[in-house]
Amino acid sequence: MIKEYKGIIADVFTSEFYKGVVFVENSVIKKIVRQEHNCDNYILPGLVDSHVHIESSMSTPSAFAKEAVKHGTVAAVCDPHEIANVLGVEGINYMISNGNKTPFKFFFGAPSCVPATDFETSGAILDSVEVDKLLQRNDIYFLSEMMNYPGVIYENPDVMNKLSSAKKYKKRIDGHAPSLSGENLKKYIEEGITSDHECSTINEAIEKIKLGVKIQIREGSAAKNFANLYTLITTHNESVMLCTDDSHPEELLKWHINKFFVLGKKQGISFFDILKVATLNPVLHYNLNVGLLREGDKADFIIIDNPENFKIIYTVINGVEVFANNKTNFRISKSTPLNNFNARKIIQQEIQILEEKPYNYVIEVIDGELITKVKKVSVPQELNDFKSLNINKIVVLNRYVNSAPSVGLIYNFNITNGAIASSVAHDSHNIVAVGSDDKLIVKAINKLIDNKGGIVVCSGDTLIDMPLEIGGIMTESEMSETAAKYLKMVEAVKELKCNLTSPFMTLSFMSLPVIPEIKITDKGLFDVLNFKFI
């Protein structure tokens, strides 16, 4: 059976609109005919997220897909790094299996850094032997972001073996090198790195582009770089892709890659320039089996009302209308939950700061950024009361084996009379908590342990929680349900006087020891610039 779709067709190769008819037979575009008609809808190639961690949506791949198609996304290049840090290859297999139960096109990579460094404890280890096995698989499409850039620069044997495996199997290598520059950047890129999603300034991006790197402009829940980098879409169009990296569920209810068209219009960027970086560039870069609206291509396209409103009318994947009439035409796949959670409960005495110093190192949070700054403050008379300085205590607890909690100080969360805790904590997903009061911090952490993962907000006698039954980082619930629960948690955090745009997303990156300048892991306070514990 042949289906016909009339509309104003966007040719992403010639940057041309023309009226025509797309003929679809089974999963393929049989032919495209230029033809005058009265239909004024627009037919475009489907949108592609060039770098995303599905787990950050707190939803399974099938739940993610059900929302993404509403926004015109047909494919995503996915790094299952988060679940791999919790469950290893078992977690990766879960993501692929769950994604395969949907029509959405998931392209998963082999996580390169599990754990990201030796400076934190993860639930699994993927060494170069395991990564080589993964890269041999047909359902693994690339080597995921190489966050251990010092390991590349200083030629760590295990890191170099992973890079060699990717080259051997002719698979792309994704990068992750915030603020890296000069000779160290050249050394990093020379080892086969082809992309980077961590740029926050134009100068940083252009330096990497000149070395042959594709820049993925990111708009996630915590890190938003479009405002600083959007001019690249015009000046260096062939070297740019778009991504979300990490987005929480409430964000995905509103938009996905289609958000860039709204942002681009406000900046006066050419429609076709945005369309190319949202479709053509990632498909070509990763050699994805995703159609680009040509005869013989897979029938992966979207129909919108017009480029101004960008309202999605149809999303078609492999010739199937997966979204039509404001309805997604497939269900979330259910499975047996899996987890890895062995933390013990703690007591207040374990998180007291006992050592007197002339000053303390404090993590200074920057709203909307993953990068932090080092702040030094004089120790007040009461070592465990920093309220007068608007400083909170931050605690990280190993969730995989019994161990003592790691304790530090953090600035700009501004939490008063409360505490928050989460097992969504990049990259190893140990327990991380921030609060104004030791008793409440402990209460929040221990509730999280009872739930074997999720997020918790604690204020006085009030405690609300959101369990995440899969790995302590995801749930199989509908994303609308997940988002509603999550927004309730965020509102509860705001009542604690925290004014961060995305407090839980920000919290989740405070234990990641590969993004400058200072972080805290289950092993202690960490100087990222010098790659050593403070």
BELCOR-V617604 format. One record per backbone hydrogen bond with DSSP energy under -0.5 kcal/mol. CO is the residue of the C=O (numbers start at 1). NH is the residue of the N-H. Records with the same first field share a line. If there is no record, write none. Layout:
BEGIN
CO: NH / NH
END
This chain:
BEGIN
1: 26
3: 24
5: 22
7: 9 / 20
8: 43
9: 11 / 18
10: 12
11: 15 / 16
16: 11
18: 9
19: 35
20: 7
21: 23 / 33
22: 5 / 24
23: 30 / 31
24: 3
25: 28
27: 299
28: 25 / 30
29: 296
31: 23
33: 21
41: 8
42: 44 / 304
43: 10
44: 302
47: 74 / 75
48: 50
49: 77
51: 244 / 245
52: 54 / 79
53: 56
54: 57 / 59
55: 58
58: 475
60: 64
61: 65
62: 66
63: 67
64: 67 / 68
65: 69
67: 70 / 71
68: 71 / 73
69: 72
72: 47
74: 105
75: 49
76: 78 / 107
77: 52
78: 80 / 109
79: 81 / 82
80: 84
81: 85
82: 86
83: 87
84: 88
85: 123 / 124
87: 90
88: 91 / 92
89: 93
90: 94
91: 95
92: 96
93: 97
94: 98
95: 99
96: 100
97: 101
98: 101
99: 102
104: 106
105: 76
106: 108
107: 78
108: 141
109: 111
110: 144
114: 126
117: 120
119: 523
120: 122
125: 127
127: 131
128: 132
129: 133
130: 134
131: 135
132: 136
134: 137
137: 140
141: 172
142: 110 / 144
143: 174
145: 147
146: 176
147: 149
148: 152
149: 153
150: 154
151: 156
152: 155
156: 160
157: 161
158: 162
159: 163
160: 164
161: 165
162: 166
163: 167
164: 168
165: 169
166: 171
167: 170
172: 143
173: 194 / 195
174: 146
175: 197
177: 180
181: 184 / 185
182: 186
183: 187
184: 188
185: 189
186: 190
187: 191
188: 191 / 193
189: 192
194: 214
195: 175
196: 216
201: 205
202: 206
203: 207
204: 208
205: 209
206: 210
207: 211
208: 211 / 213
209: 212
214: 196 / 216
215: 217 / 241
217: 243
218: 225 / 226
222: 224
223: 220
225: 228 / 229
226: 230
229: 232
230: 233
231: 234 / 235
232: 236
234: 237
236: 239
237: 240
239: 215
241: 217
242: 50
243: 219
244: 246
245: 53
246: 221 / 222
248: 251 / 252
249: 253
250: 254
251: 254 / 255
256: 259
257: 260
258: 261 / 262
259: 263
260: 264
261: 265
262: 266
263: 267
264: 269
265: 268
270: 274
271: 275
272: 276
273: 277
274: 278
275: 279 / 280
276: 279 / 281
277: 242
278: 48
279: 283
280: 284
281: 285
282: 286
283: 287 / 288
288: 290
294: 297
297: 29
298: 300
299: 301 / 319
300: 46
301: 316
302: 44
303: 313 / 314
304: 42
306: 310
311: 305
313: 325
314: 303
315: 322 / 323
316: 301
317: 320
320: 317 / 322
322: 329
323: 315
324: 327
327: 324
335: 337
338: 471
347: 350
348: 351
349: 352
352: 354
358: 379
360: 377
362: 364 / 375
363: 365 / 411
364: 373
365: 367
366: 369
368: 224
373: 364
375: 362
377: 360
381: 383
382: 385
386: 389 / 391
387: 390
390: 412
392: 410
393: 435
394: 408
395: 433
396: 406
397: 431
399: 342 / 343
406: 396
408: 394
409: 363
410: 392
411: 365
418: 436 / 437
419: 458
420: 434
421: 456
422: 432
423: 425
425: 429
431: 397
432: 422
433: 395
434: 420
435: 393
437: 441
438: 442
439: 443
440: 444
441: 445
442: 446
443: 447
444: 448
445: 449
446: 450
447: 451
448: 452 / 453
449: 452
453: 468
454: 423
455: 466
456: 421
457: 464
458: 419
459: 462
462: 459
464: 457
466: 455
468: 472
469: 471
470: 473 / 474
472: 454
474: 470
475: 60
478: 482
479: 483
480: 484
481: 485
482: 486
483: 487
484: 488
485: 489
486: 490
487: 491
488: 492
489: 493
490: 494
491: 495
493: 496 / 498
494: 497
496: 416
500: 503
502: 506
503: 507
504: 508
505: 509
506: 509
507: 510
508: 426
509: 512
510: 520
511: 513
512: 515
514: 516
516: 372
517: 528 / 529
519: 526
521: 524
524: 521
525: 534
526: 519 / 528
527: 531 / 532
532: 527
END
